[in-house]
Amino acid sequence: MDAARGDGEPGTGRPPHAGEWPRQSLLGGLAPHARAQLLALGVQVRYPADRVLMREADATDFVLVLLDGVVKVTGRTHDNRDALLAVRMGGDLVGEFAALDGGTRSATVTACGPVVARSATRTQFLACLRGDPHIAQGLNASVVAKLRTATASRIDFTGCDVATRLARVLHQIAVRYGEPDGPGAVIRWPITQPELAALAGAAEPSVHKALRRLRESGVLSTGYRVIRIDDLAELHRIAFA
């Protein structure tokens, strides 16, 4: 099925976990009336795990408002490898760059597990932005946050060792997407160690060693499709001391 349509259905039901999106996400940060407009935009779609939702260099221009699930954003490197650029979860928006400037897709977006979203055409999306300044302001803040994160990552890659970069990546994910759990947080999304290495800009063996040290020191523990940050304060100290 075409990625623009997904497994589409009219969006008349209550979205999963409505009102429980992270505060830092687009949906979580909007006022209720503005959030309701985004939740009514387009149609509701569902995607299975591993479905490519958007493909780098394609000329599609629809946007997806993620309601539930996790997607990964990847780009093709000069040596024909897939580099993990970011992860997005329920509450986030993907595809807005092509919708805003009419250009081709800058990256590939793939479902890491089942995903539920609102799919809107470029025309619908731009009309929504023109019609509500609160949504436009929220989108601007979301785009700036993404650019700030990308800039910080570039600086980290040149100025920090692998352990520090990995700690910063894990801390950012835990704070933005993790479920609070006592002094720590639980990250429930299936990222592989090669993908984690790509996010940290490091070789996989180096990330293996850094993860082992974090486990041995009691900072985190790993399980099937789960990373549990047991001591978020200590992870912060390692990442930013």
Disulfide bonds with the S-S distance in Angstrom:
none
